[in-house]
Amino acid sequence: MQVAANVLTALVAAIHVYILVLEMFLWTTPRGRAAFGTTAEFAAESKVLAANQGLYNGFLAAGLVFGLVKGGEVGYAFVVFFLLCVFVAGVYGAATVSRRILFVQSVPAALALLFAFLAS
């Protein structure tokens, strides 16, 4: 059970590293615009805001990776806290931006949380 929890947590971290790359470095490229459904004009105007969002996604990934590496009770606390942050951010994003965010962020975080709880 612990292996599954760790794999799912690592997957959530990887998703957020990918989002970081999209928002910080690829926002104005065709790939970045396709991922978020933006126009070239909107992407150019919101580039700094997107980079800021990307940085926050990087912090989520860093917290999850730290929790996995640290292990033990402290690592578990980090994993649970950051998975809850991802879950809440995904629910908020789904409610305010796109329902797709629920499936990209919240569902993987909820699964990782479930397995983390079952493994503890």
Beta strands, then each sheet from edge to edge (+ up, - down):
end
